[in-house]
Amino acid sequence: MKPGVSGALSDLPAGGGWDFGGFAYGLEPLLLPVVGAPDAEPVDVVQPDAYAEICRYLQVIGEDSPPVLDVEPEDLFWFRWITGHQVCFIVWRLIAQGLDDLAEGRRPAGEVISSVSRYVDGYSAMLLYTGSCPPDLYNVLIRPSMRQRHRAFSGSWAPDYWPIRDLFRRRRLPPMVRVDTGELTAAITMLHRVHDGVAARLVANGRSLLREAQVRGPGHRMAGMIYDSYFTTLRAAVPRHEVVAQLLRRLVAVAQDVAANGLYPVEGDGDRPPELETPEVLKFEGELGDTLLSVARCACELSPGPSA
C-alpha cells in the first residue's frame, strides 16, 4: 500500500518478521479521527488481496512461531499495556460506526450484529492480553504510571468508549426487528467475565485509582486528552483504510508476541483468580488467535471463512 497521510504508521505489516515500532516490542503512536467524526476521504486504494495476505499470515503465526525475542519483563508488559489498549480504541470506533450504520439503515442488521460481536470478542481478548502482566509488576510499573498522569486516572475517560458504553453496560442493545442478538449478548457476557477476572487478578483490594483518589477528576474533554496522551494516541483526519492498517499492524505484533511467549510468559495459570479459570474463559483464551483473525477479517470486510 502506498503511504497515506500518516505515512509509515499506516503501512500494512510485511509479515514474516517483527516490523512494529522499529524494534522488538517498540511502540507506535496511534492516529485516529476525533470521536464521532467521520472517516477522512481515502487518499489511496487498498486491494483486497493485500488485506487477505495479512489475514493469511495471522492464521499461520501460531503454527510457525517466531523465535522468542529477548526482552525484559518491564518492556514486554509495557508493550502489551499500551498496544493492547490501542487495539481497543480502534475496535471501539469500529463498533460505534457499526451501530451508527445500523441506526441509519446503511447495512443489514444481521451483518452489523455479526461484526460488532467479533469486535466485542476482540475487546475481551485485549483485556486478557493487557491483563497478563504479573500483579506485582502491574502494581510497581503500570498503576503508578497512570497515577502520575492523574491521581483519579480512569478507564472511563477513554474517548472512544463514550459512544458505546451503554452497549457494554447492557443498557441499550441495538433496536432490530426479527434479528437474533444472541451472538452479541454472548459476546458481552464473556466481556464482563473477562473484565471481572482481570480486575480481580491485578487489583487485589478492588479499588481503582478513581475510587482511591482524594481529588476530583478533570472535565470531560480534558480527561479524554489525558487518556489519549498516556496511550500515545493522536487525533487527526484519517481515512478508514489507514485506521484498518494501524489495527492490522497491532494485531500482527500481538499475535507474534503471544506465539513467541504465550499469554502468561512469567507465571502459570495457577496464579489466576477463579474468574479466569472457568471453562468458558479458558476456551476463549485457547482461541485467542482465532479471535484476532476474526477481528482482522471483519475490519478488512472479508468473508468470515478461513481463507480469502
C-alpha positions as a Markdown table, in Angstrom:
| # | Residue | x | y | z |
|---|---|---|---|---|
| 1 | Met | 0.0 | 0.0 | 0.0 |
| 2 | Lys | 1.3 | 3.5 | -0.8 |
| 3 | Pro | 1.9 | 5.7 | 2.2 |
| 4 | Gly | -1.2 | 7.8 | 3.1 |
| 5 | Val | -1.4 | 11.0 | 5.2 |
| 6 | Ser | 0.0 | 9.3 | 8.2 |
| 7 | Gly | 2.9 | 7.7 | 6.4 |
| 8 | Ala | 4.6 | 4.6 | 7.8 |
| 9 | Leu | 2.0 | 4.4 | 10.6 |
| 10 | Ser | -0.5 | 3.1 | 8.1 |
| 11 | Asp | 1.8 | 0.7 | 6.1 |
| 12 | Leu | 0.4 | -2.8 | 6.1 |
| 13 | Pro | 2.6 | -5.2 | 8.1 |
| 14 | Ala | 5.0 | -7.1 | 5.9 |
| 15 | Gly | 4.6 | -10.4 | 7.7 |
| 16 | Gly | 7.3 | -13.0 | 8.4 |
| 17 | Gly | 9.2 | -10.9 | 10.9 |
| 18 | Trp | 8.8 | -8.2 | 13.5 |
| 19 | Asp | 8.4 | -4.8 | 11.9 |
| 20 | Phe | 6.3 | -2.9 | 14.5 |
| 21 | Gly | 7.7 | 0.1 | 16.4 |
| 22 | Gly | 11.2 | -0.1 | 14.7 |
| 23 | Phe | 12.4 | -2.8 | 17.1 |
| 24 | Ala | 11.1 | -5.8 | 19.1 |
| 25 | Tyr | 8.4 | -4.6 | 21.5 |
| 26 | Gly | 8.7 | -1.0 | 20.4 |
| 27 | Leu | 5.7 | 1.2 | 20.4 |
| 28 | Glu | 3.9 | 3.2 | 17.7 |
| 29 | Pro | 1.7 | 6.2 | 18.2 |
| 30 | Leu | -1.9 | 5.7 | 17.1 |
| 31 | Leu | -3.6 | 8.2 | 14.8 |
| 32 | Leu | -7.4 | 8.2 | 15.0 |
| 33 | Pro | -10.2 | 10.6 | 14.0 |
| 34 | Val | -11.8 | 12.7 | 16.6 |
| 35 | Val | -14.5 | 10.7 | 18.3 |
| 36 | Gly | -17.8 | 11.0 | 16.4 |
| 37 | Ala | -16.1 | 12.4 | 13.3 |
| 38 | Pro | -16.4 | 10.6 | 10.0 |
| 39 | Asp | -13.5 | 8.9 | 8.3 |
| 40 | Ala | -11.5 | 11.2 | 6.1 |
| 41 | Glu | -11.8 | 10.8 | 2.4 |
| 42 | Pro | -9.5 | 8.0 | 1.2 |
| 43 | Val | -6.2 | 9.0 | -0.5 |
| 44 | Asp | -5.4 | 5.5 | -1.7 |
| 45 | Val | -7.0 | 2.3 | -2.6 |
| 46 | Val | -6.1 | -1.0 | -0.8 |
| 47 | Gln | -6.6 | -4.1 | -2.9 |
| 48 | Pro | -8.5 | -6.9 | -1.2 |
| 49 | Asp | -5.6 | -9.3 | -1.9 |
| 50 | Ala | -3.3 | -7.1 | 0.3 |
| 51 | Tyr | -5.7 | -7.5 | 3.2 |
| 52 | Ala | -6.2 | -11.2 | 2.5 |
| 53 | Glu | -2.4 | -11.8 | 2.6 |
| 54 | Ile | -2.2 | -10.2 | 6.1 |
| 55 | Cys | -5.1 | -12.4 | 7.3 |
| 56 | Arg | -3.4 | -15.5 | 5.9 |
| 57 | Tyr | -0.3 | -14.6 | 7.8 |
| 58 | Leu | -2.3 | -14.1 | 11.0 |
| 59 | Gln | -3.7 | -17.5 | 10.5 |
| 60 | Val | -0.4 | -19.3 | 10.5 |
| 61 | Ile | 1.6 | -17.3 | 13.1 |
| 62 | Gly | 0.7 | -19.8 | 15.8 |
| 63 | Glu | 1.7 | -22.7 | 13.6 |
| 64 | Asp | 5.2 | -21.4 | 12.8 |
| 65 | Ser | 6.1 | -19.5 | 15.9 |
| 66 | Pro | 8.6 | -16.7 | 15.6 |
| 67 | Pro | 11.7 | -17.1 | 17.8 |
| 68 | Val | 11.4 | -15.9 | 21.4 |
| 69 | Leu | 12.7 | -12.4 | 21.3 |
| 70 | Asp | 15.0 | -11.2 | 24.2 |
| 71 | Val | 13.0 | -8.7 | 26.2 |
| 72 | Glu | 12.9 | -7.6 | 29.8 |
| 73 | Pro | 9.5 | -8.2 | 31.5 |
| 74 | Glu | 9.1 | -4.5 | 32.1 |
| 75 | Asp | 9.4 | -3.8 | 28.3 |
| 76 | Leu | 7.2 | -6.8 | 27.4 |
| 77 | Phe | 4.3 | -5.8 | 29.6 |
| 78 | Trp | 4.6 | -2.1 | 28.9 |
| 79 | Phe | 4.2 | -3.0 | 25.2 |
| 80 | Arg | 1.2 | -5.2 | 25.9 |
| 81 | Trp | -0.4 | -2.5 | 28.1 |
| 82 | Ile | -0.1 | 0.3 | 25.5 |
| 83 | Thr | -0.5 | -1.6 | 22.3 |
| 84 | Gly | -3.4 | -3.7 | 23.6 |
| 85 | His | -5.3 | -0.6 | 24.7 |
| 86 | Gln | -4.7 | 1.0 | 21.3 |
| 87 | Val | -6.3 | -2.1 | 19.7 |
| 88 | Cys | -9.3 | -1.5 | 22.0 |
| 89 | Phe | -9.6 | 2.1 | 20.8 |
| 90 | Ile | -9.8 | 1.0 | 17.2 |
| 91 | Val | -12.4 | -1.7 | 17.7 |
| 92 | Trp | -14.5 | 0.6 | 19.9 |
| 93 | Arg | -14.5 | 3.1 | 16.9 |
| 94 | Leu | -15.5 | 0.3 | 14.6 |
| 95 | Ile | -18.3 | -0.8 | 16.9 |
| 96 | Ala | -19.6 | 2.7 | 17.1 |
| 97 | Gln | -19.6 | 3.0 | 13.3 |
| 98 | Gly | -21.4 | -0.3 | 13.0 |
| 99 | Leu | -24.1 | 0.8 | 15.4 |
| 100 | Asp | -24.5 | 4.1 | 13.5 |
| 101 | Asp | -24.8 | 2.1 | 10.3 |
| 102 | Leu | -27.5 | 0.0 | 11.9 |
| 103 | Ala | -29.4 | 3.0 | 13.2 |
| 104 | Glu | -29.3 | 4.8 | 9.8 |
| 105 | Gly | -30.1 | 1.6 | 7.8 |
| 106 | Arg | -26.9 | 1.6 | 5.8 |
| 107 | Arg | -26.1 | -2.0 | 6.5 |
| 108 | Pro | -28.2 | -5.2 | 7.1 |
| 109 | Ala | -28.8 | -5.8 | 10.8 |
| 110 | Gly | -27.5 | -9.3 | 10.8 |
| 111 | Glu | -24.2 | -8.2 | 9.2 |
| 112 | Val | -23.7 | -5.5 | 11.8 |
| 113 | Ile | -24.5 | -7.7 | 14.7 |
| 114 | Ser | -22.0 | -10.3 | 13.5 |
| 115 | Ser | -19.2 | -7.8 | 13.0 |
| 116 | Val | -19.9 | -6.0 | 16.3 |
| 117 | Ser | -19.9 | -9.3 | 18.1 |
| 118 | Arg | -16.4 | -10.1 | 16.7 |
| 119 | Tyr | -15.2 | -6.7 | 17.8 |
| 120 | Val | -16.5 | -7.2 | 21.3 |
| 121 | Asp | -14.6 | -10.5 | 21.4 |
| 122 | Gly | -11.6 | -8.6 | 20.3 |
| 123 | Tyr | -12.0 | -6.2 | 23.2 |
| 124 | Ser | -12.2 | -9.2 | 25.6 |
| 125 | Ala | -9.0 | -10.7 | 24.0 |
| 126 | Met | -7.2 | -7.4 | 24.6 |
| 127 | Leu | -8.4 | -7.4 | 28.3 |
| 128 | Leu | -6.7 | -10.7 | 28.7 |
| 129 | Tyr | -3.6 | -9.6 | 26.8 |
| 130 | Thr | -3.1 | -6.3 | 28.7 |
| 131 | Gly | -4.1 | -8.1 | 31.9 |
| 132 | Ser | -1.5 | -10.8 | 31.5 |
| 133 | Cys | 1.0 | -8.6 | 33.4 |
| 134 | Pro | 2.1 | -10.2 | 36.8 |
| 135 | Pro | 0.2 | -8.4 | 39.6 |
| 136 | Asp | 3.4 | -7.3 | 41.4 |
| 137 | Leu | 4.8 | -5.8 | 38.2 |
| 138 | Tyr | 1.4 | -4.1 | 37.5 |
| 139 | Asn | 1.5 | -2.5 | 40.9 |
| 140 | Val | 5.0 | -1.2 | 40.7 |
| 141 | Leu | 5.1 | -0.2 | 37.0 |
| 142 | Ile | 1.7 | 0.3 | 35.3 |
| 143 | Arg | -0.6 | 1.5 | 38.1 |
| 144 | Pro | 1.9 | 4.2 | 39.3 |
| 145 | Ser | 2.4 | 5.4 | 35.7 |
| 146 | Met | -1.3 | 6.1 | 35.4 |
| 147 | Arg | -1.4 | 7.8 | 38.8 |
| 148 | Gln | 1.4 | 10.1 | 37.7 |
| 149 | Arg | -0.8 | 11.3 | 34.9 |
| 150 | His | -3.7 | 12.0 | 37.3 |
| 151 | Arg | -4.5 | 10.6 | 40.7 |
| 152 | Ala | -8.0 | 9.8 | 39.6 |
| 153 | Phe | -7.0 | 8.2 | 36.3 |
| 154 | Ser | -9.8 | 6.0 | 35.0 |
| 155 | Gly | -10.5 | 3.8 | 32.0 |
| 156 | Ser | -13.9 | 5.6 | 31.8 |
| 157 | Trp | -12.0 | 8.6 | 30.4 |
| 158 | Ala | -11.3 | 6.8 | 27.1 |
| 159 | Pro | -12.8 | 9.0 | 24.4 |
| 160 | Asp | -13.7 | 6.1 | 22.0 |
| 161 | Tyr | -15.5 | 4.3 | 24.8 |
| 162 | Trp | -18.0 | 7.0 | 25.5 |
| 163 | Pro | -20.3 | 6.4 | 22.4 |
| 164 | Ile | -20.6 | 2.7 | 23.2 |
| 165 | Arg | -20.5 | 2.4 | 26.9 |
| 166 | Asp | -24.3 | 1.9 | 27.2 |
| 167 | Leu | -24.0 | -1.2 | 24.9 |
| 168 | Phe | -21.3 | -2.7 | 27.2 |
| 169 | Arg | -23.4 | -1.9 | 30.3 |
| 170 | Arg | -26.4 | -3.7 | 28.7 |
| 171 | Arg | -28.5 | -0.6 | 28.9 |
| 172 | Arg | -29.0 | -0.4 | 25.1 |
| 173 | Leu | -28.9 | -3.2 | 22.6 |
| 174 | Pro | -29.4 | -2.1 | 19.0 |
| 175 | Pro | -33.1 | -1.9 | 18.1 |
| 176 | Met | -33.8 | -4.5 | 15.5 |
| 177 | Val | -36.8 | -6.4 | 14.0 |
| 178 | Arg | -36.6 | -10.2 | 13.6 |
| 179 | Val | -32.8 | -10.3 | 14.1 |
| 180 | Asp | -31.3 | -12.6 | 16.7 |
| 181 | Thr | -29.0 | -10.7 | 19.1 |
| 182 | Gly | -27.9 | -13.8 | 21.0 |
| 183 | Glu | -24.4 | -13.7 | 19.4 |
| 184 | Leu | -23.9 | -10.2 | 20.6 |
| 185 | Thr | -25.3 | -10.9 | 24.1 |
| 186 | Ala | -23.0 | -13.8 | 24.5 |
| 187 | Ala | -20.0 | -11.7 | 23.5 |
| 188 | Ile | -20.9 | -9.0 | 26.0 |
| 189 | Thr | -21.4 | -11.7 | 28.7 |
| 190 | Met | -17.9 | -13.0 | 28.0 |
| 191 | Leu | -16.6 | -9.5 | 28.1 |
| 192 | His | -17.9 | -9.0 | 31.7 |
| 193 | Arg | -16.5 | -12.3 | 32.8 |
| 194 | Val | -13.0 | -11.4 | 31.5 |
| 195 | His | -13.2 | -7.9 | 32.8 |
| 196 | Asp | -14.1 | -9.1 | 36.3 |
| 197 | Gly | -11.4 | -11.7 | 36.3 |
| 198 | Val | -8.6 | -9.4 | 35.1 |
| 199 | Ala | -9.7 | -6.8 | 37.7 |
| 200 | Ala | -9.6 | -9.4 | 40.5 |
| 201 | Arg | -6.2 | -10.6 | 39.3 |
| 202 | Leu | -4.5 | -7.2 | 39.1 |
| 203 | Val | -6.2 | -5.1 | 41.7 |
| 204 | Ala | -6.1 | -7.0 | 45.0 |
| 205 | Asn | -8.2 | -4.6 | 47.0 |
| 206 | Gly | -10.6 | -4.0 | 44.2 |
| 207 | Arg | -10.2 | -0.2 | 44.5 |
| 208 | Ser | -9.4 | 1.7 | 41.3 |
| 209 | Leu | -7.4 | 4.9 | 41.2 |
| 210 | Leu | -10.6 | 6.8 | 40.7 |
| 211 | Arg | -12.1 | 5.3 | 43.9 |
| 212 | Glu | -8.9 | 5.9 | 45.9 |
| 213 | Ala | -8.3 | 9.5 | 44.7 |
| 214 | Gln | -8.8 | 12.3 | 47.1 |
| 215 | Val | -9.1 | 14.8 | 44.3 |
| 216 | Arg | -11.8 | 15.4 | 41.6 |
| 217 | Gly | -11.3 | 14.2 | 38.1 |
| 218 | Pro | -10.9 | 16.7 | 35.3 |
| 219 | Gly | -13.6 | 17.8 | 32.9 |
| 220 | His | -14.9 | 15.5 | 30.2 |
| 221 | Arg | -12.7 | 16.9 | 27.4 |
| 222 | Met | -9.5 | 17.2 | 29.5 |
| 223 | Ala | -10.0 | 13.7 | 30.8 |
| 224 | Gly | -10.1 | 12.4 | 27.2 |
| 225 | Met | -6.9 | 14.3 | 26.3 |
| 226 | Ile | -5.1 | 13.0 | 29.3 |
| 227 | Tyr | -6.1 | 9.4 | 28.5 |
| 228 | Asp | -5.1 | 9.8 | 24.8 |
| 229 | Ser | -1.7 | 11.2 | 25.7 |
| 230 | Tyr | -1.0 | 8.4 | 28.1 |
| 231 | Phe | -1.7 | 5.8 | 25.4 |
| 232 | Thr | 0.2 | 7.8 | 22.8 |
| 233 | Thr | -3.0 | 8.4 | 20.7 |
| 234 | Leu | -3.3 | 11.4 | 18.5 |
| 235 | Arg | -6.4 | 12.8 | 16.7 |
| 236 | Ala | -6.5 | 13.9 | 13.1 |
| 237 | Ala | -8.4 | 13.3 | 9.9 |
| 238 | Val | -7.7 | 9.7 | 8.9 |
| 239 | Pro | -9.3 | 7.6 | 6.2 |
| 240 | Arg | -10.7 | 4.2 | 7.1 |
| 241 | His | -8.1 | 2.2 | 5.3 |
| 242 | Glu | -5.4 | 3.8 | 7.5 |
| 243 | Val | -7.4 | 3.0 | 10.6 |
| 244 | Val | -7.6 | -0.6 | 9.4 |
| 245 | Ala | -3.9 | -0.7 | 8.6 |
| 246 | Gln | -3.0 | 0.5 | 12.1 |
| 247 | Leu | -5.2 | -2.2 | 13.5 |
| 248 | Leu | -3.6 | -4.9 | 11.4 |
| 249 | Arg | -0.1 | -3.7 | 12.4 |
| 250 | Arg | -1.0 | -4.2 | 16.0 |
| 251 | Leu | -2.9 | -7.5 | 15.6 |
| 252 | Val | 0.1 | -9.0 | 13.8 |
| 253 | Ala | 2.5 | -7.8 | 16.6 |
| 254 | Val | 0.2 | -9.1 | 19.3 |
| 255 | Ala | -0.1 | -12.5 | 17.6 |
| 256 | Gln | 3.7 | -12.7 | 17.1 |
| 257 | Asp | 4.2 | -11.9 | 20.8 |
| 258 | Val | 1.7 | -14.5 | 22.0 |
| 259 | Ala | 3.1 | -17.1 | 19.7 |
| 260 | Ala | 6.6 | -16.5 | 20.9 |
| 261 | Asn | 5.9 | -16.0 | 24.6 |
| 262 | Gly | 2.5 | -17.4 | 25.4 |
| 263 | Leu | -0.3 | -15.3 | 27.0 |
| 264 | Tyr | 1.3 | -15.7 | 30.5 |
| 265 | Pro | 5.1 | -15.8 | 30.0 |
| 266 | Val | 6.0 | -15.1 | 33.6 |
| 267 | Glu | 3.6 | -17.0 | 35.7 |
| 268 | Gly | 1.4 | -20.1 | 35.5 |
| 269 | Asp | -2.4 | -20.5 | 35.3 |
| 270 | Gly | -2.4 | -21.5 | 39.0 |
| 271 | Asp | -1.8 | -17.9 | 40.0 |
| 272 | Arg | -5.0 | -16.7 | 38.4 |
| 273 | Pro | -8.3 | -15.9 | 40.2 |
| 274 | Pro | -11.3 | -18.3 | 39.9 |
| 275 | Glu | -13.0 | -15.9 | 37.5 |
| 276 | Leu | -10.3 | -16.7 | 34.9 |
| 277 | Glu | -10.5 | -20.4 | 35.5 |
| 278 | Thr | -14.0 | -21.0 | 34.2 |
| 279 | Pro | -14.3 | -23.4 | 31.2 |
| 280 | Glu | -15.8 | -20.6 | 29.1 |
| 281 | Val | -12.8 | -18.2 | 29.7 |
| 282 | Leu | -10.2 | -21.0 | 29.3 |
| 283 | Lys | -11.8 | -21.9 | 26.0 |
| 284 | Phe | -11.8 | -18.3 | 24.9 |
| 285 | Glu | -8.1 | -18.0 | 25.8 |
| 286 | Gly | -7.3 | -21.1 | 23.8 |
| 287 | Glu | -9.0 | -19.5 | 20.8 |
| 288 | Leu | -7.2 | -16.1 | 21.1 |
| 289 | Gly | -5.5 | -16.4 | 17.7 |
| 290 | Asp | -8.8 | -17.2 | 16.0 |
| 291 | Thr | -10.3 | -14.1 | 17.7 |
| 292 | Leu | -7.6 | -11.8 | 16.4 |
| 293 | Leu | -8.1 | -13.3 | 12.9 |
| 294 | Ser | -11.8 | -12.7 | 13.1 |
| 295 | Val | -11.3 | -9.1 | 14.1 |
| 296 | Ala | -8.9 | -8.6 | 11.2 |
| 297 | Arg | -11.3 | -10.1 | 8.7 |
| 298 | Cys | -14.2 | -8.0 | 9.9 |
| 299 | Ala | -12.2 | -4.8 | 9.7 |
| 300 | Cys | -10.9 | -5.7 | 6.2 |
| 301 | Glu | -14.5 | -6.6 | 5.2 |
| 302 | Leu | -13.5 | -10.1 | 4.2 |
| 303 | Ser | -15.8 | -13.1 | 4.4 |
| 304 | Pro | -15.6 | -15.0 | 7.8 |
| 305 | Gly | -14.1 | -18.1 | 6.1 |
| 306 | Pro | -10.6 | -19.4 | 7.0 |
| 307 | Ser | -9.1 | -18.2 | 3.7 |
| 308 | Ala | -9.6 | -15.5 | 1.2 |
